[in-house]
Each structure stands twice: as structure tokens, then as C-alpha cells.
Amino acid sequence: METKAIFTHLANLLQFCIDKKANLSGKILHGYMLRNGLSADTFMSNRLIELYSKCGDTPTARHLFDKMPLRNIYSWHAMLDGYCKASKLKDAREVFAAMPERNTVSWNTLISALAQSGLEQEAMDVYHMMNLEGFMPTHFTLASVFSACGALVDVDCGMECHGAAIKIGLDKNVFVANALLCMYAKCRDRRGQFGITSEAYGFSSNMHGHQIHGLSVKLGFERDLHLINSLLAMYAKKGDMTSAEIIFNNLPEVSVVSWNIMIGGYGQNHDTEKAMDYMHGMLHLGFEPDEVTHINMLAACVKSGDIEIGRRIFDRIVCPSLSSWNAILSGYSQNENHKEAIKLFREMQFRGVQPDRTTLAIITSSCAGIGLLEGGKQGHAYSLRALFHTDIYLASGLIGLSLNSLDKEAFSLFKKMLGKGLLSTQFSYAIILSYGAREYFDEMPLKNTITWNEMIHGYAQNGCGEEAVSVYEDMIVSGEEPDGITFVAVLTACSHSGLVDTGIEIFNSMKLEHGVDLLLDHYTCIIDALGRAGRFHEAEVLIDRMPYKDDPIVWEVLRSSCRVHANVSLARRAAEELFRLDPQYSAPYVLLANMYSSLGRWEEAKVFRNMMGDKQVSKNPGYSWVEPKNRMEVFEVDEDFRMVVDKFEAANI
């Protein structure tokens, strides 16, 4: 057989292994290639990376990736996707930062992973970076963004993103619309935003699923598999498994999704035996169980207390996902088999699977269940490092651990704040366990750069600049060497807390005392600090001698400070630099026009407005809305006045 034909055949076999997550078979193929001297080209290497990533073997995938003589964007995507699916977000961020080129898929992959892992604020930060770099969000982007806004209960940010969705015409997309509804529901603002009156909302909420089912039959949609699966899910969630079974038995065709719904439905109704019957039927008819099948069966066993059966199912999974690990760990914890939960958690760590906030909440709860204080401390330290410490469930586990350790004062404070509804934000969690968290940190027998950085970063995020500087100084005294991330954290704290001179002193010590290179992020922190304090001459001097003055971020930071302090001359210089770097960027034109207008210098304001027209620079129109009588009316900034009046009259405003 010719080499080309062999490679084609191997590629097809590898794709089959990828689709089935057949890790062992894929390794056999890889071994065959190595033994026969068939060096993998970029295409085949990408397939191998995808195989190992999808099977959770990211170390092997990374080894192959690092050995590739030539990579393309698909190589980077395969590695990024693998780390994201394995919840190894630190590695994912490093790969993302190193990518020579990115596209919308790259951004979507990272944003989605961060949002799904509980790092919603980081997801929003990446989304804003995506916008700054000129990438257009897709419906996948917006669905993740709205999910993050809902989790953060940030309705203002959600409304801003809603406006962006309207601008690009994605607000009617089914994924975006569903995510919007969930976001507004979590923010307790859904009815007003969608113009639903309380009467209409009550009617739709109480509409029987049978009526929807009847309407679908009447309209001839009873053979639409997607619709029928949705109806199956509806009956299953209602606990009406009799109706669900009738529909399932009369389906002209079934899919894995259909089987999963039935298994999940019986599991929710604590009928493990029936769920198992459906799983056996699925296998008998040649359907391959997927991850959802296994998770549904595990959940069924957990709810029914059949943890031994659940463990046997778990052990048959070739590459358990993080969700599968969490399901079986939850089973042991809920059934008070805490020692087995902790033992399995150690096995999970040994296999290189990174825990998430759910995992840590389960394990902290198990540590509390048997009074294992040291284990709980380790879980808390990991949560601080991974930025999971704001999670309410993890906080509850930590309080439970403190209670079992006779920390009555912390428990009493927790109960008081919970009763007043004050435990939903990062700040309130910082209040509740600030002393405890610092005590945990101080008592850690071993600290490294990461733990110091996270402590400094935590104080910086909460506006505690002096505390952040104090921790930084303790770090230096301890002999731990700071890195670039340390300085970004402490300089940010100085900037946001007005500690300008302290920030400058630390900035100047970076290269001289610690050998850390000055990067763009460090310069922008100091420029921001000087700008906030109105020390513009020093900011200009620093910009003129720095190696990054052709980066637009520098001038954006300065421009923002000029706006606050109404420094027109420096704002004009910043704008001119931004014009040079990106002539089509509208923000500096608009800023200068607005600044001149606010000072009554109308002719100069007009000059910049005319420049926008001459250079064909367009500013994306803003949107606004009013909510008369629980309806939403949307207005575009550039709309004709008569059209706006007509809308107001039609809305009886």
C-alpha cells in the first residue's frame, strides 16, 4: 500500500477513535506509526493531539504539541480545547496567550470554559479583550457572556451585552434568547426586559405541557425528533414518566439523546432499576452510551443510594470527565461515606484531573463530615489559588469545617449574614472569612509564588491596597522571589488605592532588585496610577521613555485619565497617537468632540465631528430603552426625532 493511502487509512481510523473517545485504540495506532517510522505531518499530529485531549490525556497531547516542527491554528485550537475540557484553565490561558493568531473560535473556547468553570469575571474580561481586538461576537460568545452575567448577577453588564446583541442582529437567535432569559431570571429582571405583563407571565407559566404537546401534533411536528426530545424532557422533569414512556415507545426513530432523557428521568424519580433497564436496552440496540448517559446513571444511583452500582458504572468509563468524577464523589459524600470520597479524590488528583469549585465543595463537606481539618485547609488553599473561594457552596463547606473545629464565631457570623442575604458577593465572602482566610494562609507550612500572588491579588480586587502592599513586603522578607504577575497585582492595588509613590518605588525595584523585566502591563499600571492622581507630566515622561509607546492600550489608559481631569491638551496628544495607530477608531474623535463641547469650544468640537465624516469613521450607534407598563421600547441614538415621538405616543408614554 502506498504511503499516502496508509496515512489516509490511519487518519480515518484515528477519527473513529476520536469520535468514540477510544484512548487505548488510538494509542495502538500511534504506536504502529512510531514502530513503522511513519512520521506524523501537521495534519496527523493535530489528529493525535485531538485524540489525547478528548480522552483527558493532556500531558501526552502537550508532549506531541511541543515536538511539532510546524504548527497551524488547528494545532493551537486542539491544545486549547483539550485544556479547557480538562478544566486546566491556567494551561489554557497560557496556550491562548502564546497563540500566534486567533480567530473567533479561539475566543469562544476560552470564554465558554471560564464561564462554565465559575470564573465568570475572567470570562467577561476576555470578552472585553475580544471586543478591543476587533473580533465580532457570535451567538456562542453571547450565550456564554449572558451566562456569566447571570452568575455574577450583573444586570447592567447584561443589558449592555443585550444592546450589543441587538446591534449585530443576534438577539433573536434561539441560543442567545434562551441565555438572555436565564440571565434576566437570575437577575430577577426578566419580565420588564421582555415586555411581559404579570398577567401574561402568569398565564404562560401555568400553561400545561399537554397543551403544547397537542399543538405540536396539530401542526404536524410530531415526527420532529428535536421537538419530541424536548417534550420527553418536559414530561421527565415533571415526573410524568408514564407519558414520557408512551411517547418514547411510539417514536419512529430514537437517538442517544432520547435514551439519555429516559434514563435521567427515571433517575430523578429514584427508580434506578428502570433507569438501568433503559441503559441495557440502549446497549442491546447498538447505541453507544456517551458522557451524559454515564452521568445520568451515576446521578440515578446517587439519588437512590445505590453507590456500589454507581461505582461499577464509573469504573467502566474509559476517560471519566470532571462531571463524572463529581457525580461519584457527590454520591459517596451524600451517603456519608466520606473516607471513600477523600480516597477517590486523591486518585483523581493522581490521574492529573483538575478539580473545580464543585469538587472542592464536595471534598470540603466530606472533610467536615469526619472532622478532617487539615484536609479542609488544603481544599481551602487550593480554592484560593484557583479563585474558587467566592463560591457559596464551597463557603458553606468551609464554615461547616470551621464549626466541626469549634470555630463558633465564624459560624455565628455566617448565619447572621446569610439571614440578611449578604453572602452573594466576593466582598461579603471576604468579610465573612477574611480573618480566617488570612489565618489559613499564614498557617500554610509551604507557600510558593502562586499562593503569595493570589493573596495579593485578592486584596487588590477588594480595594485593600495597603494590605496588598503589606503581603508583598512579607513575601520579600520570606525570601520568595516575586514574578511579573506579583508586580501586576501589587501595582494594580497601588493604582486603585491612590498609593502612587509606593507604586513607583515598587516599579523601580523590579529590574534593579528582582531582575524582573518591565512589561506593558507594569507600565500601564503606573501610567494609570499617575493619571488617576492627575500627575500627567510624570506620566508623559514615562511614556516617552518606555518601549511600548506604540501600543494603543497605553494611550487608552492616558485618555481615560484625561477625561476625568478634563486635561484637553494631553487628551489631544493621546487622541493623535490613537489616530496614527488606528485611523478608523472612533473613540478619540468622540472624546475630544465631547470635551470641547463641555468647555463651550463649539468650533473645535465641530472640527473633530467633521474629521469623522471626512475620514468615513463611523461610531456604532448606542441604544436606549424605556419600560412603559412592563413593555420594552428600544431607541437608537441616531433615530429621527419624529420617529421617537411616534414610538412614545404608540406606547402611551
C-alpha positions as CSV (number, residue, x, y, z in Angstrom):
1,M,0.0,0.0,0.0
2,E,1.3,3.5,-0.9
3,T,2.4,5.8,2.0
4,K,-0.4,8.3,1.1
5,A,-3.0,5.6,1.2
6,I,-1.7,4.3,4.5
7,F,-1.9,7.8,6.0
8,T,-5.4,8.2,4.7
9,H,-6.5,4.9,6.3
10,L,-4.8,5.8,9.6
11,A,-6.4,9.3,9.6
12,N,-9.8,7.6,9.2
13,L,-9.1,5.2,12.0
14,L,-7.9,8.0,14.2
15,Q,-11.0,10.0,13.6
16,F,-13.1,7.0,14.6
17,C,-11.1,6.8,17.9
18,I,-11.6,10.5,18.4
19,D,-15.4,10.2,17.9
20,K,-15.6,7.2,20.3
21,K,-13.0,8.5,22.7
22,A,-11.2,5.2,22.3
23,N,-8.0,6.1,24.0
24,L,-6.4,2.6,24.0
25,S,-7.2,2.0,20.3
26,G,-5.8,5.4,19.5
27,K,-2.6,4.7,21.4
28,I,-2.2,1.4,19.5
29,L,-2.5,3.3,16.2
30,H,0.0,5.9,17.4
31,G,2.4,3.1,18.4
32,Y,2.0,1.5,15.0
33,M,3.0,4.8,13.4
34,L,6.1,5.1,15.6
35,R,7.2,1.5,15.1
36,N,7.0,1.7,11.3
37,G,8.7,5.1,11.1
38,L,5.6,6.9,9.8
39,S,6.4,10.4,11.0
40,A,3.3,12.4,11.5
41,D,2.8,15.5,9.5
42,T,0.9,18.6,10.9
43,F,-2.5,17.1,9.9
44,M,-1.8,13.7,11.6
45,S,-0.2,15.4,14.7
46,N,-3.3,17.6,15.0
47,R,-5.5,14.4,15.0
48,L,-3.3,12.8,17.7
49,I,-3.4,15.9,19.9
50,E,-7.2,16.0,19.5
51,L,-7.5,12.3,20.4
52,Y,-5.4,12.5,23.6
53,S,-7.1,15.8,24.6
54,K,-10.6,14.4,24.2
55,C,-9.6,11.4,26.3
56,G,-8.3,13.6,29.0
57,D,-4.6,12.8,28.5
58,T,-3.5,16.4,28.2
59,P,0.2,15.7,29.2
60,T,0.7,13.4,26.2
61,A,-1.2,15.8,23.9
62,R,1.1,18.6,25.1
63,H,4.2,16.5,24.6
64,L,3.2,15.9,20.9
65,F,2.3,19.6,20.6
66,D,5.7,20.8,21.8
67,K,7.5,18.3,19.5
68,M,5.7,19.5,16.4
69,P,8.1,21.2,13.9
70,L,5.3,23.1,12.3
71,R,2.0,24.1,13.9
72,N,-1.1,25.7,12.4
73,I,-4.1,27.3,14.0
74,Y,-5.8,23.9,14.3
75,S,-2.9,22.6,16.4
76,W,-3.3,25.5,18.8
77,H,-7.1,25.0,18.9
78,A,-6.8,21.3,19.7
79,M,-4.5,22.0,22.6
80,L,-6.6,24.9,23.9
81,D,-9.8,22.9,23.6
82,G,-8.1,20.0,25.4
83,Y,-7.0,22.1,28.4
84,C,-10.4,23.8,28.6
85,K,-12.3,20.4,28.5
86,A,-10.0,19.1,31.2
87,S,-10.6,22.3,33.3
88,K,-6.9,23.1,33.2
89,L,-7.6,26.7,32.8
90,K,-4.1,28.0,33.8
91,D,-2.6,25.9,31.0
92,A,-5.4,27.0,28.7
93,R,-4.7,30.7,29.3
94,E,-1.0,30.1,28.7
95,V,-1.7,28.5,25.3
96,F,-4.2,31.2,24.4
97,A,-1.7,33.9,25.3
98,A,1.0,32.2,23.2
99,M,-1.2,31.7,20.1
100,P,0.4,33.5,17.1
101,E,-3.0,34.1,15.6
102,R,-6.5,33.8,17.0
103,N,-10.0,33.6,15.5
104,T,-13.5,33.7,16.9
105,V,-13.3,30.0,17.8
106,S,-10.3,30.7,20.0
107,W,-12.0,33.4,21.9
108,N,-15.3,31.4,22.2
109,T,-13.4,28.3,23.6
110,L,-11.7,30.2,26.4
111,I,-14.7,32.4,27.3
112,S,-17.0,29.4,27.5
113,A,-14.6,27.4,29.6
114,L,-14.1,30.2,32.1
115,A,-17.8,30.8,32.4
116,Q,-18.6,27.1,32.9
117,S,-15.8,26.8,35.5
118,G,-17.2,29.5,37.7
119,L,-14.6,32.2,36.6
120,E,-17.3,34.4,35.3
121,Q,-15.5,37.7,35.8
122,E,-12.5,36.4,33.9
123,A,-14.8,35.3,31.2
124,M,-16.1,38.9,30.9
125,D,-12.6,40.2,30.9
126,V,-11.7,38.0,28.0
127,Y,-14.9,39.0,26.2
128,H,-14.0,42.7,26.6
129,M,-10.5,41.9,25.2
130,M,-12.1,40.2,22.3
131,N,-14.1,43.4,21.5
132,L,-11.0,45.5,21.9
133,E,-9.1,43.4,19.3
134,G,-11.9,43.8,16.8
135,F,-13.5,40.3,16.8
136,M,-17.2,40.1,16.3
137,P,-19.0,38.0,18.9
138,T,-21.1,35.1,17.7
139,H,-24.2,33.5,19.2
140,F,-21.9,31.1,21.0
141,T,-20.0,34.0,22.5
142,L,-23.1,35.9,23.7
143,A,-24.6,32.7,25.2
144,S,-21.5,32.3,27.4
145,V,-21.4,36.0,28.2
146,F,-25.1,36.1,29.3
147,S,-24.5,33.0,31.4
148,A,-21.6,34.8,33.1
149,C,-23.6,38.0,33.7
150,G,-26.4,35.9,35.3
151,A,-23.9,34.1,37.6
152,L,-22.5,37.5,38.6
153,V,-26.0,38.9,39.0
154,D,-24.7,41.9,36.9
155,V,-27.8,43.1,35.2
156,D,-26.1,46.3,34.0
157,C,-23.4,44.4,32.2
158,G,-26.1,42.0,30.9
159,M,-28.1,44.9,29.5
160,E,-25.0,46.3,27.8
161,C,-24.3,43.0,26.1
162,H,-28.0,42.7,25.2
163,G,-27.7,46.0,23.4
164,A,-24.6,44.6,21.5
165,A,-26.7,41.6,20.5
166,I,-29.4,43.9,19.2
167,K,-26.9,45.9,17.2
168,I,-25.5,42.8,15.4
169,G,-28.9,41.2,15.0
170,L,-28.3,38.1,17.2
171,D,-31.0,38.9,19.8
172,K,-33.5,36.7,18.0
173,N,-31.1,33.7,17.9
174,V,-32.6,30.8,19.9
175,F,-29.3,30.2,21.9
176,V,-28.9,33.9,22.7
177,A,-32.6,34.3,23.6
178,N,-32.5,31.4,26.0
179,A,-29.3,32.7,27.6
180,L,-30.9,36.1,27.9
181,L,-34.0,34.8,29.6
182,C,-31.8,32.8,32.1
183,M,-29.7,35.9,32.7
184,Y,-32.6,38.2,33.4
185,A,-34.3,35.5,35.5
186,K,-31.2,35.2,37.7
187,C,-31.0,38.9,38.0
188,R,-34.8,39.0,38.9
189,D,-35.4,41.3,36.0
190,R,-36.8,39.2,33.2
191,R,-40.4,40.3,33.0
192,G,-39.6,44.0,32.5
193,Q,-36.9,43.4,30.0
194,F,-39.0,41.2,27.7
195,G,-42.1,43.4,28.0
196,I,-44.2,40.6,29.6
197,T,-47.1,41.8,31.8
198,S,-47.7,40.0,35.1
199,E,-50.9,38.6,33.8
200,A,-49.4,37.2,30.6
201,Y,-46.4,35.8,32.5
202,G,-48.8,34.0,34.9
203,F,-50.7,32.5,32.0
204,S,-47.7,31.3,30.2
205,S,-46.1,29.9,33.4
206,N,-49.2,27.9,34.2
207,M,-49.8,26.6,30.7
208,H,-50.0,22.8,30.7
209,G,-47.3,20.8,28.8
210,H,-50.2,18.7,27.4
211,Q,-51.5,21.7,25.5
212,I,-48.1,22.4,24.0
213,H,-47.9,18.7,23.0
214,G,-51.3,18.8,21.5
215,L,-50.4,21.9,19.5
216,S,-47.2,20.2,18.1
217,V,-49.3,17.2,16.9
218,K,-51.9,19.5,15.4
219,L,-49.2,21.4,13.5
220,G,-47.7,18.2,12.2
221,F,-44.5,18.4,14.2
222,E,-44.9,15.0,15.9
223,R,-42.1,13.5,13.8
224,D,-39.6,16.2,14.5
225,L,-37.1,14.4,16.7
226,H,-35.7,17.5,18.3
227,L,-39.2,18.7,19.3
228,I,-40.2,15.2,20.6
229,N,-37.0,15.0,22.7
230,S,-37.9,18.4,24.2
231,L,-41.4,17.1,25.0
232,L,-39.8,13.9,26.5
233,A,-37.6,16.2,28.7
234,M,-40.6,18.2,29.7
235,Y,-42.6,15.2,30.9
236,A,-39.5,13.7,32.6
237,K,-38.8,16.9,34.6
238,K,-42.5,17.0,35.6
239,G,-42.0,13.4,36.9
240,D,-44.7,12.1,34.5
241,M,-42.7,9.1,33.3
242,T,-45.9,7.3,32.1
243,S,-46.5,9.9,29.4
244,A,-42.8,10.0,28.6
245,E,-42.7,6.3,28.1
246,I,-45.8,6.3,25.8
247,I,-44.1,8.9,23.6
248,F,-40.8,7.1,23.6
249,N,-42.4,3.8,22.7
250,N,-44.1,5.4,19.7
251,L,-41.1,7.2,18.3
252,P,-40.4,6.4,14.7
253,E,-36.7,6.8,15.5
254,V,-34.7,7.4,18.6
255,S,-31.4,9.0,19.3
256,V,-28.9,8.8,22.2
257,V,-30.5,12.0,23.5
258,S,-33.8,10.2,23.7
259,W,-32.3,7.3,25.7
260,N,-30.5,9.8,28.0
261,I,-33.7,11.7,28.8
262,M,-35.5,8.5,29.8
263,I,-32.5,7.3,31.9
264,G,-32.2,10.7,33.5
265,G,-36.0,11.0,34.1
266,Y,-36.2,7.6,36.0
267,G,-33.0,8.6,37.9
268,Q,-34.7,11.8,39.1
269,N,-37.6,9.8,40.2
270,H,-35.4,7.5,42.3
271,D,-36.1,4.4,40.1
272,T,-32.6,3.1,39.5
273,E,-33.9,-0.3,38.3
274,K,-35.9,1.3,35.5
275,A,-33.0,3.6,34.5
276,M,-30.8,0.5,34.4
277,D,-33.3,-1.3,32.2
278,Y,-33.2,1.6,29.7
279,M,-29.4,1.6,29.7
280,H,-29.4,-2.2,28.9
281,G,-32.0,-1.6,26.2
282,M,-29.8,1.1,24.7
283,L,-26.8,-1.1,24.6
284,H,-28.8,-4.1,23.2
285,L,-29.9,-2.0,20.3
286,G,-26.4,-0.9,19.4
287,F,-26.4,2.7,20.8
288,E,-23.1,3.8,22.3
289,P,-23.5,5.5,25.7
290,D,-22.0,8.9,25.9
291,E,-20.9,11.1,28.8
292,V,-24.4,12.2,29.6
293,T,-25.6,8.6,29.8
294,H,-23.0,7.8,32.4
295,I,-23.6,11.0,34.4
296,N,-27.4,10.3,34.4
297,M,-26.9,6.7,35.6
298,L,-24.4,7.9,38.3
299,A,-27.0,10.5,39.4
300,A,-29.7,7.9,39.5
301,C,-27.5,5.6,41.7
302,V,-26.6,8.5,44.0
303,K,-30.3,9.6,44.5
304,S,-31.3,6.0,45.2
305,G,-28.3,5.3,47.5
306,D,-27.0,2.6,45.2
307,I,-23.5,3.8,45.4
308,E,-21.9,0.4,44.7
309,I,-23.7,0.1,41.4
310,G,-22.7,3.7,40.6
311,R,-19.1,2.9,41.3
312,R,-19.2,-0.1,39.0
313,I,-20.6,2.2,36.2
314,F,-17.9,4.8,37.0
315,D,-15.1,2.2,36.8
316,R,-16.3,1.2,33.3
317,I,-15.8,4.7,31.9
318,V,-12.5,4.8,30.0
319,C,-11.8,8.5,30.4
320,P,-14.1,9.9,33.1
321,S,-14.9,13.6,32.7
322,L,-14.8,16.0,35.6
323,S,-18.6,15.9,35.7
324,S,-18.4,12.1,36.2
325,W,-15.8,12.4,39.0
326,N,-18.0,15.0,40.7
327,A,-21.1,12.8,40.4
328,I,-19.4,9.7,42.0
329,L,-17.7,11.9,44.7
330,S,-21.1,13.5,45.5
331,G,-22.6,10.0,45.8
332,Y,-20.1,9.0,48.5
333,S,-20.4,12.3,50.3
334,Q,-24.2,12.4,50.3
335,N,-24.3,8.8,51.5
336,E,-21.8,9.8,54.3
337,N,-19.0,7.5,53.0
338,H,-16.6,10.4,53.5
339,K,-13.4,8.4,53.7
340,E,-14.1,6.8,50.3
341,A,-14.9,10.2,48.8
342,I,-11.5,11.5,50.0
343,K,-9.7,8.4,48.8
344,L,-11.3,8.7,45.4
345,F,-10.4,12.4,45.3
346,R,-6.8,11.5,45.8
347,E,-7.0,9.1,43.0
348,M,-8.5,11.8,40.8
349,Q,-5.5,14.1,41.6
350,F,-3.1,11.2,40.9
351,R,-4.6,10.9,37.4
352,G,-4.0,14.6,36.8
353,V,-7.7,15.7,36.7
354,Q,-8.0,19.3,38.0
355,P,-10.9,19.8,40.5
356,D,-13.4,22.6,40.1
357,R,-15.4,24.5,42.6
358,T,-18.0,21.7,42.8
359,T,-15.3,19.1,43.5
360,L,-13.8,21.3,46.3
361,A,-17.2,21.9,47.8
362,I,-17.9,18.1,48.0
363,I,-14.5,17.3,49.4
364,T,-14.6,20.2,52.0
365,S,-18.0,18.8,53.1
366,S,-16.6,15.3,53.5
367,C,-13.6,16.7,55.5
368,A,-16.2,18.5,57.7
369,G,-18.2,15.2,58.0
370,I,-15.3,13.4,59.6
371,G,-13.6,16.4,61.2
372,L,-10.5,16.2,58.9
373,L,-9.3,19.8,59.5
374,E,-6.0,19.5,57.6
375,G,-7.8,18.1,54.5
376,G,-10.2,21.0,54.6
377,K,-7.4,23.5,54.9
378,Q,-5.7,22.1,51.8
379,G,-9.0,22.3,49.9
380,H,-9.4,25.9,51.0
381,A,-5.8,26.8,50.0
382,Y,-6.4,25.3,46.6
383,S,-9.6,27.3,46.3
384,L,-7.7,30.5,47.0
385,R,-5.2,29.6,44.3
386,A,-7.8,28.7,41.8
387,L,-10.0,31.7,42.6
388,F,-12.9,29.5,43.6
389,H,-13.2,31.0,47.1
390,T,-16.3,33.1,46.3
391,D,-18.5,30.1,45.7
392,I,-21.4,29.9,48.2
393,Y,-21.3,26.1,48.3
394,L,-17.6,26.0,49.0
395,A,-18.1,28.7,51.6
396,S,-20.7,26.6,53.3
397,G,-18.3,23.6,53.3
398,L,-15.6,25.8,54.9
399,I,-18.0,27.1,57.5
400,G,-19.1,23.5,58.3
401,L,-15.4,22.6,58.7
402,S,-14.9,25.5,61.0
403,L,-18.0,24.5,63.0
404,N,-16.6,21.0,63.4
405,S,-13.4,22.5,64.5
406,L,-15.2,24.6,67.2
407,D,-14.9,27.9,65.3
408,K,-18.3,29.1,66.7
409,E,-17.7,32.7,66.0
410,A,-17.3,32.2,62.2
411,F,-20.4,30.0,62.1
412,S,-22.4,32.6,64.0
413,L,-21.3,35.4,61.7
414,F,-22.1,33.2,58.7
415,K,-25.7,32.6,60.0
416,K,-26.2,36.3,60.6
417,M,-25.0,37.3,57.1
418,L,-26.9,34.5,55.4
419,G,-30.1,35.7,57.2
420,K,-29.6,39.2,55.8
421,G,-28.9,38.0,52.3
422,L,-25.4,39.3,52.3
423,L,-23.4,36.3,51.2
424,S,-23.8,36.5,47.4
425,T,-20.7,38.6,46.5
426,Q,-17.0,38.2,46.6
427,F,-16.7,41.2,49.0
428,S,-19.1,39.7,51.5
429,Y,-17.3,36.4,51.4
430,A,-14.1,38.3,52.0
431,I,-15.7,39.9,55.1
432,I,-17.0,36.5,56.4
433,L,-13.7,34.7,56.2
434,S,-11.2,37.5,55.8
435,Y,-9.5,36.7,59.1
436,G,-10.0,33.0,58.6
437,A,-8.6,33.1,55.1
438,R,-5.6,35.1,56.2
439,E,-5.1,32.7,59.2
440,Y,-5.3,29.7,56.8
441,F,-2.7,31.5,54.6
442,D,-0.4,32.4,57.5
443,E,-0.5,28.8,58.8
444,M,0.3,27.2,55.5
445,P,3.6,25.2,56.1
446,L,4.7,25.8,52.5
447,K,4.0,28.9,50.3
448,N,5.1,29.5,46.8
449,T,4.9,32.4,44.4
450,I,1.4,31.3,43.3
451,T,-0.1,31.4,46.8
452,W,1.5,34.8,47.6
453,N,0.3,36.2,44.3
454,E,-3.3,35.1,44.9
455,M,-3.3,36.7,48.4
456,I,-2.0,40.0,46.9
457,H,-4.4,39.8,44.0
458,G,-7.4,39.1,46.4
459,Y,-6.6,42.2,48.4
460,A,-6.1,44.2,45.2
461,Q,-9.5,43.1,43.9
462,N,-11.3,44.2,47.0
463,G,-9.6,47.7,47.1
464,C,-7.4,46.9,50.0
465,G,-4.2,48.5,48.7
466,E,-2.3,48.8,52.0
467,E,-3.0,45.1,52.8
468,A,-1.8,44.1,49.4
469,V,1.4,46.0,49.8
470,S,1.9,44.5,53.3
471,V,1.6,41.0,51.9
472,Y,4.0,41.8,49.1
473,E,6.5,43.1,51.7
474,D,6.1,39.9,53.7
475,M,6.7,37.9,50.6
476,I,10.0,39.7,50.0
477,V,11.1,39.2,53.7
478,S,10.2,35.5,53.4
479,G,12.8,35.1,50.6
480,E,10.2,34.1,48.0
481,E,11.1,35.8,44.6
482,P,8.2,37.8,43.1
483,D,7.5,37.4,39.4
484,G,5.8,39.5,36.7
485,I,2.3,38.5,37.9
486,T,3.2,39.6,41.5
487,F,4.1,43.1,40.3
488,V,0.9,43.4,38.2
489,A,-1.2,42.6,41.3
490,V,0.6,44.9,43.7
491,L,0.9,47.8,41.2
492,T,-2.8,47.4,40.4
493,A,-3.6,47.6,44.2
494,C,-1.4,50.8,44.4
495,S,-3.2,52.4,41.4
496,H,-6.7,51.7,42.7
497,S,-5.9,52.8,46.2
498,G,-4.1,56.0,45.4
499,L,-0.7,54.7,46.7
500,V,1.1,56.3,43.8
501,D,4.6,56.9,45.4
502,T,4.6,53.4,46.8
503,G,3.7,52.0,43.4
504,I,6.6,54.0,41.8
505,E,9.0,52.7,44.4
506,I,8.0,49.1,43.7
507,F,8.0,49.6,39.9
508,N,11.6,51.0,40.1
509,S,12.7,48.0,42.1
510,M,11.5,45.4,39.6
511,K,14.5,45.2,37.4
512,L,17.2,46.5,39.7
513,E,16.4,44.4,42.8
514,H,14.5,41.4,41.5
515,G,15.6,41.0,37.9
516,V,12.0,41.1,36.6
517,D,11.6,42.6,33.1
518,L,9.3,45.6,32.8
519,L,6.4,44.6,30.5
520,L,3.5,46.5,29.1
521,D,1.1,45.6,31.9
522,H,3.5,47.0,34.5
523,Y,3.9,50.3,32.6
524,T,0.1,50.7,32.2
525,C,-0.4,50.2,35.9
526,I,1.9,53.0,36.7
527,I,0.6,55.3,34.0
528,D,-2.9,54.6,35.3
529,A,-1.8,55.4,38.9
530,L,-0.2,58.7,37.8
531,G,-3.2,59.6,35.6
532,R,-5.7,58.9,38.4
533,A,-3.7,61.2,40.6
534,G,-3.5,64.0,38.0
535,R,0.3,63.7,37.7
536,F,0.3,64.0,33.9
537,H,3.8,65.4,33.4
538,E,5.3,62.3,35.1
539,A,3.0,60.0,33.0
540,E,4.2,61.7,29.8
541,V,7.8,61.4,30.7
542,L,7.4,57.7,31.5
543,I,5.5,57.1,28.2
544,D,8.2,58.9,26.2
545,R,11.0,56.7,27.5
546,M,9.1,53.3,27.6
547,P,9.5,50.7,24.8
548,Y,5.7,50.3,24.4
549,K,4.6,53.7,23.4
550,D,3.2,52.4,20.1
551,D,0.7,50.2,21.9
552,P,-2.8,51.7,21.8
553,I,-3.5,50.4,25.4
554,V,-1.0,52.9,26.8
555,W,-2.8,55.8,25.1
556,E,-6.2,54.5,26.0
557,V,-5.3,54.4,29.7
558,L,-4.0,58.0,29.5
559,R,-7.1,59.1,27.5
560,S,-9.4,57.9,30.3
561,S,-7.5,59.8,32.9
562,C,-7.6,63.0,30.8
563,R,-11.3,62.7,30.5
564,V,-11.7,62.5,34.3
565,H,-9.4,65.5,34.9
566,A,-10.5,67.5,31.8
567,N,-6.9,67.7,30.5
568,V,-7.7,68.7,26.9
569,S,-4.1,69.3,25.7
570,L,-2.9,65.8,26.8
571,A,-6.2,64.2,25.7
572,R,-5.5,65.7,22.2
573,R,-2.0,64.2,22.2
574,A,-3.4,60.8,23.2
575,A,-6.0,61.1,20.5
576,E,-3.5,61.9,17.9
577,E,-1.4,58.9,18.8
578,L,-4.5,56.7,18.6
579,F,-5.4,58.3,15.2
580,R,-1.9,57.3,14.0
581,L,-2.2,53.8,15.3
582,D,-5.8,53.2,14.1
583,P,-7.3,56.0,11.9
584,Q,-10.8,54.2,11.9
585,Y,-11.1,54.1,15.7
586,S,-13.9,56.4,16.6
587,A,-13.5,56.8,20.4
588,P,-10.7,59.5,20.4
589,Y,-12.7,61.6,17.9
590,V,-15.8,61.4,20.1
591,L,-13.9,62.1,23.3
592,L,-12.3,65.2,22.0
593,A,-15.5,66.5,20.5
594,N,-17.3,65.9,23.8
595,M,-14.6,67.5,25.9
596,Y,-14.5,70.6,23.7
597,S,-18.3,70.8,23.8
598,S,-18.4,70.6,27.6
599,L,-16.0,73.6,27.7
600,G,-18.1,75.6,25.2
601,R,-15.5,75.4,22.5
602,W,-18.0,74.5,19.8
603,E,-15.9,75.2,16.7
604,E,-13.2,72.9,17.9
605,A,-15.7,70.2,18.7
606,K,-17.2,70.7,15.2
607,V,-13.7,70.1,13.6
608,F,-13.5,66.6,15.1
609,R,-17.0,65.7,14.2
610,N,-16.2,66.8,10.6
611,M,-13.0,64.8,10.6
612,M,-15.0,61.7,11.4
613,G,-17.2,62.4,8.3
614,D,-14.2,63.2,6.1
615,K,-12.4,60.0,7.1
616,Q,-15.6,58.0,7.0
617,V,-15.1,56.9,10.6
618,S,-18.4,55.6,11.9
619,K,-19.4,55.3,15.5
620,N,-21.6,52.3,16.3
621,P,-24.9,53.8,17.4
622,G,-25.9,53.5,21.0
623,Y,-29.2,52.1,22.1
624,S,-31.5,53.1,24.9
625,W,-34.9,51.8,26.2
626,V,-37.8,52.7,28.4
627,E,-40.2,50.2,30.0
628,P,-43.7,51.6,30.0
629,K,-46.3,49.2,31.6
630,N,-43.9,46.3,31.6
631,R,-43.1,46.6,27.9
632,M,-39.7,47.5,26.5
633,E,-39.3,50.2,23.7
634,V,-35.9,50.3,22.1
635,F,-34.5,53.6,20.6
636,E,-31.4,54.1,18.5
637,V,-29.3,57.2,19.3
638,D,-29.4,58.4,15.6
639,E,-33.2,57.9,15.2
640,D,-35.2,60.7,13.7
641,F,-36.9,62.8,16.4
642,R,-40.3,62.3,14.8
643,M,-39.8,58.5,14.8
644,V,-39.0,58.6,18.6
645,V,-42.1,60.7,19.3
646,D,-44.3,58.3,17.3
647,K,-42.9,55.4,19.4
648,F,-43.6,57.3,22.6
649,E,-47.2,58.1,21.5
650,A,-47.8,54.4,20.5
651,A,-46.5,53.3,23.9
652,N,-48.9,55.8,25.6
653,I,-45.9,57.5,27.4
